[in-house]
């Protein structure tokens, strides 16, 4: 994504590397994540205005710990090292990093001892977020201390002449009160960037890139009914017009009545370019007896591609498959840009693809977060009814039924989920939460209905608040609303006699249960 200003972020394995990219973009400056082992010459060809080293789970003195080519420090580019990034910079430039006598996780008080451009307009004492077991014991030559915490004598450091900076804490997380200001200082004050990146500029550049990639070939786009695929399709429609063919595969794992609603909506948006394929029987047969969630995702991903390839063969000249893959999909499935992050789970958009596929991928939103995608959708003129839809996983209800998928279990979950969403909309809560849904648990328990004993299934309700899906907190829904939803589900859905509410945040939990 070429722009006049670029901040590169080198990934050393932090689960929150992408949050740094997000925070920089929120300032109006484009950022990209690259693996830490990217050759320095390749990094420099991108002409970055500055480079940020991410955090990571390793110790710099561990055998095989991620590192980089030290000649990066010979370039006239400002560098900011965050947590592990600070420690690695110290280690490579002649300082000393050791195991801290006391590990530091969570909030800490930062005391600024030497005001500097990185900490401009930050109070002398401020709250920061720490997550480390090592610290800098001795500074490299030319570095000066800027701030301390009770457990970190060098919580912020600088080499003023070379514009190298290191901080032990994480400015990208909301818990660091002045985090935005510190990144603002680095991006604008130190790197000299201008705020010239926006959804409008992204759309303009993405259209050019799609045209360059696709040429005069035909493209088949997988429409799931969600925001991501809808924005992808609309962006492709703007870029290549009649070369686009949108395919909605009804895999039989949608919410109640959703297949018909999606078809009606997208026929209006894409006209003759929209194709609906009924494939429920195929998917359910392939999933028969499958319990493992990763296997569910891979089976669904495989069948998606096979259905798309079958449709593609009906259209002369189709060479590309377009998907609405986003950054959170990529980060949780595989390491970002090949970096050392730990895999959390496979997303069907990225990890469920078969090794041999006869179509080339087009993923224009791969570098975006969910809220950025919604902004782009507004630029492209999509209606709020589509843009405001809660996120829905590619594998659908398959990953909201824990255990085997059967028609009966799908019925139970659909009915319970429909009641939950209906009551959220009636009460005005639907648009106040990021995502809400029901999960069918493989647990039966004793209940009493009338004078009869029951031994039936359990539904878990999940509702979270988030900005981009990378972190989330459980929604504090009114007790009266939850009680009403529970009452409706146990009364109206025969087969369910117990309802529970999930109060887990992300992390440590994920949003979806599988």
Wavefront OBJ file of the C-alpha trace (Angstrom):
o trace
v 0.000 0.000 0.000
v 2.299 2.810 -1.199
v 1.837 6.145 0.545
v 4.118 9.110 1.085
v 4.681 8.112 4.725
v 5.104 4.606 6.134
v 5.887 3.185 9.562
v 7.197 -0.381 9.419
v 6.635 -2.684 12.391
v 8.964 -5.651 12.792
v 7.227 -8.593 14.428
v 9.092 -10.459 17.158
v 6.153 -12.625 18.172
v 3.875 -10.458 20.303
v 0.170 -11.292 20.077
v -0.383 -7.520 20.006
v 1.987 -6.569 17.209
v -1.038 -5.732 15.068
v -2.291 -3.311 17.731
v 0.781 -1.149 17.138
v -0.092 -1.040 13.440
v -3.655 -0.160 14.333
v -2.661 2.669 16.675
v -0.364 4.178 14.054
v -3.134 4.052 11.446
v -5.504 5.728 13.889
v -3.068 8.644 13.788
v -3.585 8.825 10.012
v -0.260 7.239 9.008
v -0.055 3.963 7.117
v 1.781 1.092 8.803
v 2.746 -2.417 7.775
v 3.960 -5.441 9.728
v 6.998 -7.329 8.493
v 8.673 -10.414 9.991
v 11.764 -9.622 12.023
v 13.979 -11.594 9.633
v 13.053 -9.452 6.599
v 16.315 -8.410 4.879
v 17.310 -4.855 5.709
v 17.622 -3.981 2.011
v 14.009 -5.044 1.477
v 12.855 -2.925 4.412
v 14.694 0.100 3.081
v 13.196 -0.274 -0.405
v 9.855 0.577 1.191
v 11.413 3.907 2.291
v 9.951 3.892 5.812
v 9.807 7.068 7.818
v 10.356 5.035 10.975
v 10.575 1.474 12.289
v 9.029 -0.033 15.416
v 10.281 -3.295 16.959
v 7.380 -5.193 18.567
v 7.322 -7.094 21.820
v 7.684 -10.859 21.968
v 7.535 -13.885 24.287
v 11.260 -14.726 24.278
v 14.317 -13.620 26.217
v 17.040 -12.115 24.036
v 19.579 -14.535 25.510
v 17.458 -17.660 24.733
v 18.949 -20.008 22.112
v 17.154 -19.341 18.841
v 15.443 -16.171 20.100
v 14.239 -14.006 17.194
v 16.722 -11.361 16.158
v 17.579 -9.193 13.146
v 20.447 -7.948 11.046
v 22.313 -5.369 13.159
v 23.084 -3.294 10.079
v 19.592 -1.878 10.457
v 21.119 0.398 13.095
v 23.474 1.832 10.486
v 20.579 3.385 8.559
v 19.310 6.934 9.097
v 15.848 5.750 10.149
v 14.323 6.415 13.604
v 13.652 3.226 15.592
v 11.372 2.577 18.569
v 11.800 -0.699 20.461
v 8.824 -1.912 22.522
v 9.391 -4.378 25.403
v 11.332 -7.245 23.740
v 12.169 -4.741 21.004
v 13.863 -2.488 23.558
v 15.743 -5.415 25.061
v 16.922 -6.657 21.657
v 18.124 -3.182 20.672
v 20.038 -2.986 23.948
v 21.495 -6.471 23.484
v 22.646 -5.876 19.889
v 24.155 -2.447 20.584
v 26.318 -3.478 23.527
v 24.087 -3.140 26.576
v 23.046 -5.835 29.006
v 19.678 -7.560 29.513
v 19.058 -9.872 32.483
v 16.184 -11.698 34.154
v 14.375 -9.224 36.374
v 14.366 -9.982 40.122
v 10.614 -9.479 40.007
v 8.485 -10.004 36.925
v 6.240 -7.079 36.017
v 2.794 -7.773 34.546
v -0.064 -5.277 34.502
v -0.260 -1.635 35.487
v 2.862 0.192 36.670
v 3.699 3.774 37.514
v 6.144 5.391 35.089
v 8.302 8.177 36.510
v 9.868 10.395 33.842
v 13.355 11.483 34.889
v 14.574 13.128 31.671
v 12.026 14.912 29.466
v 12.614 14.028 25.826
v 10.864 14.275 22.450
v 9.430 10.751 22.839
v 7.741 11.672 26.120
v 6.700 15.221 25.204
v 3.324 16.268 26.652
v 3.273 13.238 28.961
v 2.840 13.878 32.672
v 5.845 13.370 34.935
v 4.052 10.363 36.440
v 1.756 8.191 34.325
v 0.273 4.693 34.277
v 1.715 2.199 31.775
v 1.118 -1.481 31.003
v 3.972 -3.906 31.584
v 4.398 -7.535 30.509
v 7.981 -8.733 30.985
v 10.278 -10.983 32.971
v 13.574 -9.432 31.783
v 14.863 -5.886 31.925
v 17.726 -3.683 30.768
v 20.481 -3.642 33.407
v 23.110 -1.677 31.475
v 22.575 0.803 28.641
v 24.455 0.580 25.320
v 26.972 3.348 24.542
v 25.318 6.662 23.631
v 21.970 5.868 25.311
v 20.476 7.868 28.162
v 17.672 6.927 30.599
v 14.339 8.704 30.250
v 12.045 7.017 32.778
v 11.814 4.319 35.423
v 9.274 2.086 37.176
v 9.679 0.275 40.486
v 10.941 -2.848 38.679
v 12.557 -1.290 35.590
v 15.454 1.144 36.096
v 15.472 1.834 32.343
v 11.763 1.760 31.449
v 12.405 4.304 28.670
v 15.730 5.039 26.989
v 17.032 7.064 24.041
v 20.020 7.625 21.806
v 19.121 11.237 20.880
v 21.657 11.644 18.071
v 20.649 8.472 16.212
v 16.935 8.764 17.093
v 16.842 5.291 18.667
v 14.313 4.840 21.466
v 13.304 1.943 23.691
v 10.413 1.496 26.106
v 9.809 -1.462 28.401
v 6.040 -0.948 28.467
v 3.364 -1.323 25.772
v 2.055 1.980 24.372
v -0.333 0.184 22.005
v -2.697 -1.081 24.725
v -5.443 1.057 26.199
v -4.111 0.520 29.739
v -1.097 2.749 28.973
v -2.721 6.114 29.613
v -0.333 8.186 27.475
v 0.304 5.451 24.891
v -1.349 7.336 22.046
v 0.629 10.476 22.866
v 3.914 8.561 22.932
v 3.225 6.979 19.543
v 2.111 10.394 18.249
v 5.430 11.845 19.401
v 7.390 9.122 17.628
v 5.403 9.130 14.385
v 5.081 12.891 13.927
v 7.673 14.574 16.112
v 10.544 12.150 15.565
v 9.790 10.494 12.201
v 8.256 13.628 10.624
v 5.224 11.859 9.151
v 2.074 13.551 7.854
v -1.426 12.252 8.503
v -2.307 11.202 4.957
v -3.849 7.726 5.322
v -7.618 7.221 5.501
v -10.316 4.785 4.337
v -10.800 6.989 1.280
v -7.126 6.768 0.364
v -7.133 3.013 1.034
v -10.049 2.473 -1.363
v -8.343 4.521 -4.062
v -5.074 2.604 -3.820
v -6.752 -0.816 -3.392
v -8.762 -0.308 -6.588
v -5.543 0.305 -8.515
v -3.868 -2.730 -6.945
v -6.805 -5.025 -7.759
v -6.792 -3.910 -11.380
v -3.045 -4.503 -11.605
v -3.297 -7.965 -10.041
v -6.364 -9.187 -11.930
v -5.900 -7.646 -15.351
v -8.680 -8.798 -17.687
v -9.331 -12.095 -15.826
v -12.644 -12.990 -14.217
v -12.910 -13.095 -10.408
v -15.198 -15.199 -8.230
v -15.904 -13.721 -4.803
v -17.170 -15.665 -1.810
v -20.043 -13.787 -0.173
v -20.890 -14.999 3.324
v -23.360 -12.238 4.137
v -20.975 -10.561 6.574
v -19.336 -7.152 6.490
v -15.924 -8.377 5.325
v -17.036 -10.244 2.223
v -19.573 -7.544 1.335
v -16.932 -4.803 1.409
v -14.541 -7.028 -0.545
v -17.162 -7.565 -3.233
v -18.068 -3.884 -3.405
v -14.406 -2.930 -3.716
v -13.945 -5.453 -6.532
v -17.109 -4.216 -8.219
v -15.651 -0.715 -8.274
v -12.292 -1.990 -9.539
v -13.275 -4.505 -12.239
v -17.029 -4.176 -12.819
v -18.441 -7.037 -14.907
v -15.388 -9.223 -14.339
v -16.754 -9.944 -10.837
v -18.991 -12.926 -9.998
v -20.300 -13.111 -6.407
v -21.130 -16.555 -5.040
v -23.010 -17.213 -1.815
v -22.675 -20.808 -0.650
v -25.439 -21.786 1.739
v -23.611 -24.484 3.692
v -26.550 -25.180 5.974
v -24.717 -23.645 8.940
v -26.275 -20.172 8.863
v -28.486 -18.586 11.499
v -32.258 -18.880 11.317
v -33.652 -17.621 7.952
v -30.301 -16.015 7.167
v -29.757 -17.712 3.818
v -32.902 -16.164 2.321
v -32.111 -12.757 3.816
v -28.568 -12.765 2.423
v -29.746 -13.749 -1.049
v -32.337 -10.953 -1.135
v -29.850 -8.326 0.085
v -27.077 -9.168 -2.337
v -29.281 -9.626 -5.361
v -30.174 -5.991 -4.820
v -26.519 -4.970 -4.432
v -24.928 -7.012 -7.230
v -27.775 -7.931 -9.585
v -26.882 -10.549 -12.168
v -23.376 -10.920 -10.736
v -24.838 -12.668 -7.658
v -25.100 -16.480 -7.599
v -26.573 -18.514 -4.717
v -25.560 -22.165 -4.297
v -27.486 -24.565 -2.054
v -24.934 -26.985 -0.581
v -26.227 -27.815 2.905
v -26.495 -31.560 2.273
v -22.889 -31.742 1.037
v -21.424 -29.891 4.033
v -23.468 -31.745 6.643
v -22.502 -35.102 5.156
v -18.792 -34.171 5.228
v -19.140 -33.038 8.862
v -20.949 -36.163 10.025
v -19.331 -37.505 13.194
v -16.647 -34.762 13.313
v -16.016 -33.334 16.785
v -12.583 -31.673 16.614
v -12.999 -27.907 15.924
v -9.846 -27.605 13.807
v -10.993 -30.486 11.634
v -14.419 -28.858 11.263
v -12.774 -25.671 10.001
v -10.528 -27.476 7.557
v -13.376 -29.586 6.161
v -15.531 -26.501 5.661
v -12.645 -24.591 4.060
v -11.952 -27.501 1.708
v -15.585 -27.822 0.657
v -15.912 -24.064 0.131
v -13.084 -24.121 -2.354
v -14.430 -27.178 -4.149
v -17.847 -25.519 -4.528
v -16.223 -22.309 -5.757
v -14.085 -24.196 -8.244
v -17.179 -25.973 -9.554
v -18.901 -22.608 -10.026
v -15.768 -21.110 -11.550
v -15.687 -23.795 -14.228
v -19.071 -22.529 -15.408
v -17.604 -19.036 -16.027
v -14.999 -18.676 -18.790
v -11.798 -16.912 -17.748
v -12.084 -17.188 -13.953
v -8.603 -17.233 -12.453
v -9.044 -15.584 -9.054
v -10.927 -16.221 -5.808
v -11.601 -13.106 -3.699
v -11.981 -13.426 0.075
v -12.763 -11.016 2.886
v -9.747 -11.983 4.980
v -8.870 -9.394 7.649
v -5.823 -8.816 9.816
v -7.348 -10.489 12.917
v -8.029 -13.619 10.797
v -4.403 -13.692 9.716
v -2.925 -12.959 13.130
v -4.898 -15.654 14.963
v -4.314 -18.274 12.283
v -0.701 -17.894 11.279
v 2.160 -15.643 12.214
v 1.757 -12.137 10.804
v 3.797 -11.890 7.642
v 5.696 -15.004 8.640
v 6.712 -13.699 12.062
v 7.075 -15.876 15.174
v 3.658 -15.352 16.764
v 1.894 -18.368 18.248
v -1.043 -19.833 16.325
v -4.299 -19.494 18.289
v -6.736 -21.208 15.911
v -7.329 -21.656 12.224
v -9.724 -19.262 10.519
v -11.450 -20.733 7.514
v -10.485 -17.708 5.430
v -6.792 -18.388 5.839
v -6.006 -21.710 7.464
v -8.736 -23.892 6.029
v -7.691 -23.587 2.393
v -6.527 -26.779 0.728
v -2.893 -27.017 -0.282
v -3.774 -27.421 -3.936
v -6.155 -24.801 -5.223
v -6.775 -23.967 -8.856
v -7.599 -20.322 -8.168
v -5.292 -17.473 -7.155
v -6.325 -15.493 -4.092
v -7.329 -11.837 -4.035
v -7.526 -10.513 -0.462
v -7.742 -6.707 -0.642
v -8.703 -6.270 3.040
v -5.953 -8.482 4.447
v -4.202 -5.519 6.100
v -7.337 -3.984 7.677
v -9.118 -4.224 11.003
v -12.877 -4.589 11.299
v -13.684 -0.959 12.040
v -11.470 0.146 9.139
v -13.412 -2.228 6.880
v -16.693 -0.667 8.000
v -15.319 2.805 7.188
v -14.342 1.581 3.715
v -17.832 0.121 3.283
v -19.337 3.542 3.947
v -16.973 5.081 1.401
v -18.174 2.457 -1.091
v -21.838 3.187 -0.351
v -22.914 -0.049 1.356
v -26.047 0.271 3.526
v -25.759 0.357 7.321
v -27.901 -2.791 7.534
v -24.908 -4.691 6.135
v -22.156 -2.681 7.838
v -23.780 -2.943 11.265
v -24.139 -6.724 11.169
v -22.323 -8.545 13.942
v -19.263 -10.600 12.922
v -20.112 -14.162 11.940
v -17.493 -16.913 11.566
v -16.887 -18.412 8.138
v -17.629 -21.942 9.417
v -20.929 -20.628 10.768
v -22.747 -22.565 13.462
v -20.309 -25.453 13.073
v -17.995 -23.750 15.580
v -20.887 -22.777 17.858
v -21.987 -26.388 18.310
v -19.437 -28.031 20.568
v -19.299 -31.633 19.491
v -20.956 -33.352 16.553
v -23.151 -31.347 14.186
v -26.579 -32.840 13.569
v -29.808 -31.392 12.114
v -31.401 -31.570 15.573
v -28.560 -29.682 17.229
v -28.588 -27.075 14.465
v -32.323 -26.575 15.091
v -31.813 -26.093 18.841
v -29.014 -23.597 18.327
v -30.797 -21.641 15.581
v -33.921 -21.203 17.668
v -32.043 -20.177 20.814
v -29.768 -17.820 18.889
v -32.738 -16.198 17.123
v -34.421 -15.521 20.469
v -31.241 -13.928 21.875
v -30.715 -11.659 18.846
v -34.420 -10.782 18.712
v -34.432 -9.649 22.335
v -31.201 -7.685 21.896
v -32.757 -5.791 18.994
v -36.040 -5.176 20.816
v -34.216 -3.817 23.854
v -31.846 -1.601 21.839
v -28.763 -3.555 22.893
v -27.884 -5.092 19.518
v -26.104 -1.976 18.239
v -24.408 -1.387 21.596
v -22.392 -4.605 21.555
v -19.709 -5.825 19.162
v -20.925 -9.397 18.791
v -23.576 -11.608 20.382
v -24.530 -15.222 19.792
v -25.539 -18.519 21.369
v -23.412 -21.652 21.742
v -24.742 -25.191 22.131
v -22.781 -27.106 24.752
v -22.344 -30.895 24.741
v -23.713 -30.980 28.277
v -26.990 -32.408 29.476
v -28.366 -31.632 32.903
v -31.412 -32.427 34.987
v -34.309 -29.994 34.924
v -37.935 -29.805 35.942
v -40.704 -28.709 33.585
v -44.158 -28.935 35.062
v -44.153 -32.130 37.088
v -41.731 -33.895 34.753
v -38.009 -34.513 35.016
v -35.976 -33.415 31.996
v -32.435 -34.268 30.951
v -31.677 -31.805 28.168
v -29.015 -29.620 26.562
v -27.365 -26.379 27.697
v -27.090 -23.072 25.796
v -24.362 -20.545 26.568
v -24.990 -16.916 25.634
v -21.986 -14.832 24.580
v -21.918 -11.052 24.099
v -18.752 -8.965 23.910
v -17.646 -5.390 23.377
v -14.624 -4.689 21.214
v -13.200 -2.342 18.587
v -11.343 -4.700 16.278
v -11.890 -8.184 17.720
v -8.301 -8.542 18.907
v -9.260 -7.848 22.517
v -12.775 -7.965 23.945
v -14.652 -7.652 27.210
v -17.923 -9.379 28.062
v -20.993 -7.175 27.739
v -22.646 -6.075 30.962
v -26.165 -6.831 29.744
v -29.018 -6.068 32.172
v -29.948 -8.995 34.384
v -33.588 -8.511 33.486
v -32.786 -8.904 29.783
v -30.753 -12.070 30.365
v -33.498 -13.500 32.554
v -36.104 -12.832 29.856
v -33.916 -14.426 27.147
v -33.303 -17.466 29.335
v -36.999 -17.844 30.052
v -37.916 -17.640 26.373
v -35.274 -20.169 25.329
v -36.194 -22.791 27.940
v -39.906 -22.325 27.246
v -39.798 -22.157 23.448
v -36.926 -24.452 22.449
v -37.816 -28.050 23.242
v -34.548 -29.816 24.072
v -32.958 -26.957 26.072
v -33.456 -26.733 29.826
v -30.514 -24.614 30.980
v -29.009 -21.253 29.877
v -25.693 -19.787 31.080
v -23.939 -16.475 30.319
v -20.237 -16.324 29.375
v -18.375 -13.639 31.374
v -14.890 -14.353 29.951
v -12.796 -11.619 28.347
v -10.321 -11.917 25.466
v -7.625 -12.645 26.487
v -7.484 -15.159 28.114
v -10.492 -16.549 26.207
v -11.256 -16.130 22.520
v -14.583 -14.679 21.391
v -15.801 -17.832 19.675
v -15.740 -21.016 21.747
v -14.138 -23.081 18.961
l 1 2 3 4 5 6 7 8 9 10 11 12 13 14 15 16 17 18 19 20 21 22 23 24 25 26 27 28 29 30 31 32 33 34 35 36 37 38 39 40 41 42 43 44 45 46 47 48 49 50 51 52 53 54 55 56 57 58 59 60 61 62 63 64 65 66 67 68 69 70 71 72 73 74 75 76 77 78 79 80 81 82 83 84 85 86 87 88 89 90 91 92 93 94 95 96 97 98 99 100 101 102 103 104 105 106 107 108 109 110 111 112 113 114 115 116 117 118 119 120 121 122 123 124 125 126 127 128 129 130 131 132 133 134 135 136 137 138 139 140 141 142 143 144 145 146 147 148 149 150 151 152 153 154 155 156 157 158 159 160 161 162 163 164 165 166 167 168 169 170 171 172 173 174 175 176 177 178 179 180 181 182 183 184 185 186 187 188 189 190 191 192 193 194 195 196 197 198 199 200 201 202 203 204 205 206 207 208 209 210 211 212 213 214 215 216 217 218 219 220 221 222 223 224 225 226 227 228 229 230 231 232 233 234 235 236 237 238 239 240 241 242 243 244 245 246 247 248 249 250 251 252 253 254 255 256 257 258 259 260 261 262 263 264 265 266 267 268 269 270 271 272 273 274 275 276 277 278 279 280 281 282 283 284 285 286 287 288 289 290 291 292 293 294 295 296 297 298 299 300 301 302 303 304 305 306 307 308 309 310 311 312 313 314 315 316 317 318 319 320 321 322 323 324 325 326 327 328 329 330 331 332 333 334 335 336 337 338 339 340 341 342 343 344 345 346 347 348 349 350 351 352 353 354 355 356 357 358 359 360 361 362 363 364 365 366 367 368 369 370 371 372 373 374 375 376 377 378 379 380 381 382 383 384 385 386 387 388 389 390 391 392 393 394 395 396 397 398 399 400 401 402 403 404 405 406 407 408 409 410 411 412 413 414 415 416 417 418 419 420 421 422 423 424 425 426 427 428 429 430 431 432 433 434 435 436 437 438 439 440 441 442 443 444 445 446 447 448 449 450 451 452 453 454 455 456 457 458 459 460 461 462 463 464 465 466 467 468 469 470 471 472 473 474 475 476 477 478 479 480 481 482 483 484 485 486 487 488 489 490 491 492 493 494 495 496 497 498 499 500 501 502 503 504 505 506 507 508 509 510 511 512 513 514
